[in-house]
Amino acid sequence: MNNTNYTHSITMPYPISTNRYYRNLQHITTLSKEGRLFKQTVRLANLRIKPILDDVVLNITIHPKQKKDGGAYNQIIDLDNGLKCILDSLIGVVYHDDKQVKGLHVDYGSSKVGGAATVLVSKFVV
């Protein structure tokens, strides 16, 4: 990775689904207990990072959970289902508001023990 291209490189836990990240209680959407724990885990792992004011581009690689034989589990999260969890967990860590995300590339990577997501953050340039 070239530091002039990326502002931050973040590794976070394997994302949870949007259905588990949020709860809808009496027509009010709020973070679930599991969502708060995921967000706190991301924040605590990246205390050295200060949120930036600039617009950003995110390159996200989701690494499926790895089986004992080294292969990836067959059941993996849909790219779009884990995406909202990832974007929201970076609020207050990488940026102040996810409206600052002006570009996005998401793909699957190699499997890892426990799974993970890697996020490369760069400044958005027109």
N, C-alpha and C positions, 0 to 999 in steps of 0.2 A: 504494500500500500504506500502510495506517495502522499506524505502529509500536506503537500500543497493542494492536492485534489480533495482531500477529505478533512472535514472539521472534526468529526468524531467517528470512532468505530466502537460499537456497543454489541456485547453479547448478552442476550437475555434468555430466560427460560423458554421452553417450548410454549407457544401461545395457547391459551384456553379459548374455547369457542365463545362467540358473542353471546350465545344463549346462557352460558355460565358466568360471563363477565358482568352482565347486567341483570337486574331484577326489576320487574314492573309491579309496583305496589300501589293499588288504588289509582291507576292511571298516571303514576309518577315513576319515571325511570331513574333508577339509582344503581350505584355499584353494588354488586353482591359482596359477601364476605370473601369469597374466592377471588373476585376482581380486585378488592382492596389489598389482599395479600400479594397478588401478582404485581400490582402497581408499586407497592412498598418494596418488594424484592428488586424490581428494576431500579427504583430510586436509590436504595441503599447500595446496590452494586456499582452505581455511577455517581457517587458523591463528588468526585473530582470535577465533574462536568458542570458548567454553568449554562443555563438556557440562553440562547442567542436571540437577537431581535430580527435578524435577516430571514428572508424566505429561504427554504431549504429544498433539496432533492434527497429522497431516501432510496437507497438500494437495499432491499431486504431479501435475505435468504433464510428460508425456513428449513431447518434440518430435522427430518423425521426421527422419531425415537428408534434406537437401534436394538435389534434382537441379540440374544447371546451369540448367535452364529455370525454376527457382523452385518447381516442384512437389515433392511428397514422393515418395520411393521407394515402390514398391508393397510391397516386403518390409519390414515393420516388426515389431519385437518384440511378442509378446503382452504385454498389460498385466501379467498375473500372472507371466510369466517374468522380466521385468526387475525386478519389485518386490522380491524377496528380496535381489538385488544392491544395490539402493538402500538398503533398510532396514539391511542389515548394514554397508554402507560408512559409515553415519552413526553407528555405535557408536564412542564415544570422540571424536566431533566434536560432535554435537548432544545425545546422551544417553549414559548409561553402559551401558544394556541395552535391546534393542529390545522388551522387555516393558513399557517405559514408554509405548509407542505405544498409546493407548487409542481413537484415532479415525483413520480413514484415508479419503481420497478420492483416487482416481486417474483421470486422463483423458488423452487425447491433445490436444496443442496444435498450433499451426502448425509447419510444418517450419522447420528451421534448418540452416545449413551445418554439416556434421559431426554434426548431431543434438545433443540435450542433454536434461537433466531439470532441472526447476525444482521446488524443495521449499520450501513455506512452512510454517514450524513455529510452532505456537501452543500455549499452555498449555491442558491439558485442564481443562475446568470442567464439573462435574456439573450 
